[in-house]
Structure formats: structure tokens, C-alpha cells
């Protein structure tokens, strides 16, 4: 956990702002170090140090409001991480005593997103409800809105696997009018025989 100080008040943040945290690999030891090697970081490098701090503190609040896998390791804690009972995309347990590096980097990326678009935290989704887009003679019309994640693509690629909804699965069962399954249990494919209602 890092701390940023704004007007003599300390705010907990994910990772370190300027000072290198040697617990992480070079290039990931502070937000400032990370963005120095990023081609998309103009919003970060153009921001004042206080704007960067505010973006990191706001990100911590947004991340704390999300529903993550597992439970806080040592409640009550200032941040939603570290967590016990969290697994990565491969099903491997995540260290419950440390904040996963992807969560830290994801928080930095979200802070950059906030610097680029302050109202981003008010968006429920990174998708678009625009049905028609037009620029000059070029025009695109969609049949329906484009669905997105709560976070931008960069952030979702980093933290999406740890969100509680990332592990949720929807399982369905197709049946005929007689209530018998029309799907072969072993293969998951439609069976050769139809239920009585479809004979």
C-alpha cells in the first residue's frame, strides 16, 4: 500500500506514486517510473504532481467500491486489497499478504484514464450507447449499443480476472416440452433424438 499526501492529509493508494517500491520489478516500482516507459502516458506526464496524487486517491476509492473475489486479508483495512481467497485466471491462489502487481498497475492505468477524462468514474460501462455516428459524409449506424466493461480495456485486462463477476459462470439447460434434456450430457451438443413434443 502506498500513501499520497494532499494538503497535509494522507490518502492510501495502490502501489507507490514517485518513490520506488523495491518489492516489485524494475519498471513497476512506482506509477511515475511505469509511465516513463509508456507511449500512452501524455495525460500522466502533463499532469501536475498534485493532479497525479488526486487521480491515484480517486482510483483507490473506485477500486474499493468494486466487488472483488475473496475477502479482505486483515479487515478493516484501508484498501480492498490484499485479499484472501482470490485466484488468477489460471485458478492459482493469489498471495493474500500482498497486493497483486496487476491490481497496482491497473490502478495506475485507471488514474491515467481519470486524468484524461475526469468524469470516467461516473460511467457505468466503457461501452457506447450511441446508435449513429457521423463525421462529414462517413456514417456508422449500429443495431444496438456496444457493451463494455466497468473499466477501460487496459484496466480490465489487468484487474478483470480478480473481480467477483469474472469468476461467475452461467450454465443453461435446453429441454423439450416434456422436460427432458435435448443436449448430450457428455459432449454438450444436441442429441440425435428429439423430445416427444418435437417428434
ZIJO-V51621 format. One record per residue. RES is the residue in one letter. SS is DSSP state (alpha for helix, beta for strand, coil for the rest). OMEGA is omega in whole degrees, 0 to 359 (NA if undefined). D_CENTER is the distance of its C-alpha to the mean C-alpha in whole Angstrom. Layout:
# ZIJO-V51621
res:ss:omega:d_center
RES:SS:OMEGA:D_CENTER
RES:SS:OMEGA:D_CENTER
This chain:
# ZIJO-V51621
res:ss:omega:d_center
X:coil:176:18
X:beta:179:20
X:beta:168:22
X:beta:181:22
X:beta:179:25
X:beta:182:26
X:coil:177:29
X:coil:177:30
X:beta:180:27
X:beta:178:25
X:beta:178:21
X:beta:178:19
X:beta:177:16
X:coil:179:14
X:coil:183:16
X:coil:180:19
X:coil:184:20
X:coil:183:23
X:coil:181:25
X:coil:174:24
X:coil:187:23
X:coil:176:25
X:coil:182:23
X:coil:182:20
X:coil:176:21
X:coil:183:23
X:coil:179:21
X:coil:185:18
X:coil:175:20
X:coil:179:19
X:alpha:181:17
X:alpha:178:21
X:alpha:180:22
X:alpha:184:18
X:alpha:176:19
X:alpha:180:22
X:coil:181:22
X:coil:182:19
X:coil:183:21
X:coil:191:18
X:coil:182:19
X:alpha:179:22
X:alpha:179:20
X:alpha:185:19
X:alpha:178:23
X:coil:183:24
X:coil:174:23
X:coil:178:25
X:alpha:179:25
X:alpha:177:24
X:alpha:177:22
X:alpha:179:20
X:alpha:180:20
X:alpha:179:20
X:alpha:178:16
X:alpha:179:15
X:alpha:178:17
X:alpha:178:15
X:alpha:179:11
X:alpha:179:13
X:alpha:179:14
X:alpha:179:11
X:alpha:180:9
X:alpha:180:12
X:coil:181:12
X:coil:176:9
X:coil:183:10
X:beta:172:10
X:coil:172:12
X:coil:182:15
X:beta:177:17
X:beta:181:18
X:coil:184:20
X:coil:184:22
X:coil:351:22
X:coil:178:22
X:coil:185:20
X:coil:181:19
X:coil:179:16
X:coil:179:13
X:coil:7:14
X:coil:183:15
X:beta:173:16
X:beta:178:18
X:coil:179:18
X:coil:177:14
X:beta:178:15
X:coil:183:13
X:coil:180:13
X:coil:180:17
X:coil:180:17
X:coil:179:18
X:beta:177:18
X:coil:180:16
X:coil:184:19
X:coil:181:19
X:coil:181:20
X:coil:175:18
X:coil:182:15
X:coil:183:13
X:alpha:179:13
X:alpha:177:10
X:alpha:179:8
X:alpha:181:11
X:alpha:176:11
X:alpha:178:7
X:alpha:177:9
X:alpha:179:12
X:alpha:178:10
X:alpha:176:9
X:alpha:176:12
X:alpha:178:14
X:alpha:179:12
X:alpha:178:14
X:alpha:179:17
X:alpha:182:17
X:coil:187:17
X:alpha:183:17
X:alpha:182:17
X:alpha:182:13
X:alpha:178:12
X:alpha:181:15
X:coil:178:13
X:coil:185:12
X:coil:176:11
X:coil:178:11
X:coil:182:14
X:beta:176:17
X:coil:182:20
X:coil:179:23
X:coil:183:25
X:beta:177:28
X:beta:183:27
X:beta:175:30
X:beta:184:31
X:coil:179:35
X:coil:179:36
X:beta:184:33
X:beta:175:31
X:beta:176:28
X:beta:181:28
X:coil:175:26
X:coil:180:27
X:coil:181:24
X:coil:177:20
X:beta:180:18
X:coil:178:15
X:coil:178:11
X:coil:176:8
X:coil:182:7
X:coil:175:5
X:coil:184:8
X:alpha:181:8
X:alpha:182:8
X:alpha:181:5
X:alpha:177:4
X:alpha:182:7
X:alpha:188:6
X:alpha:185:4
X:alpha:182:4
X:alpha:182:8
X:alpha:177:8
X:beta:183:7
X:alpha:180:10
X:alpha:180:10
X:alpha:182:9
X:alpha:182:13
X:coil:178:15
X:coil:177:17
X:coil:181:20
X:coil:180:23
X:coil:178:26
X:coil:178:30
X:coil:179:32
X:beta:174:36
X:coil:181:39
X:coil:180:41
X:coil:178:43
X:coil:179:39
X:coil:180:40
X:beta:178:37
X:coil:182:37
X:beta:178:35
X:coil:185:36
X:coil:183:34
X:coil:185:34
X:coil:183:33
X:coil:181:31
X:coil:178:33
X:beta:180:36
X:coil:180:39
X:coil:181:42
X:coil:177:44
X:coil:176:43
X:coil:184:43
X:alpha:183:46
X:alpha:183:45
X:alpha:184:45
X:coil:NA:48
